[in-house]
Amino acid sequence: MTIRLSLICHAATPALRTATVPDDESVDESGLAAVTAMAAGWEGADRCWSAPERRARETAAALGLVAEIEERLRDCDYGQWRGMSLRTLQADQPAAVQEWLADPAAAPHGGESVLMLTARIGGWLDELLLSHPVSLVRVIAVTHPAVIRAAIVHALGAAPAAFWRIDVAPLGCVCLSGRIGRWNLAAMEQPERPQRR
């Protein structure tokens, strides 16, 4: 039996809009309005999960999902960089930022490396394939851009450096199909952006 997993990125937050390393912030007003506009059509899943952070839980609730918290879907641990703007980090710690972007094993912030994050998410995906009941066919998980990038890297068996080449917008959705010990990328949808005038 094939599992169809929809990974939905949480709605926009103040940290996303200001290029700040996320902490446990809430969805902002315009992010909440965008979720409400796309809420229809998500019913009928066999199981729904949410990352534990507020922004993921709020997005799941606004989509009308009754989601269980799954700790392994939590955002990357950015250690001491949480809450810091990227502009400040690039000015104060340029070598550390460059190391983080260039070396998937690096964790100059004291948290998780890209390799650690990808291993965590890959383990969750593999366990989902091995342990799912036959009745578990359509699954939805609301989580974070970094988690979704890690899931794509794992599903494709891509090199860890590919992590930084994947863009996941707020409310973007990535669909994976899984069966017989492997995952495939089925679809990747980004929400439409308003046209600039």
Secondary structure, 3 states (H helix, E strand, C coil): CCEEEEEEECCCCHHHHCCECCCCCCCCHHHHHHHHHCCCCCCCCCEEEECCCHHHHHHHHHCCCCCEECHHHCCCCCHHHCCCEHHHHHHHCHHHHHHHHHCCCCCCCCCCCHHHHHHHHHHHHHHHHHHCCCCCCEEEEEECHHHHHHHHHHHHCCCHHHHHHCCCCCCCEEEEEEECCEEEEEEEECCCCCCCC
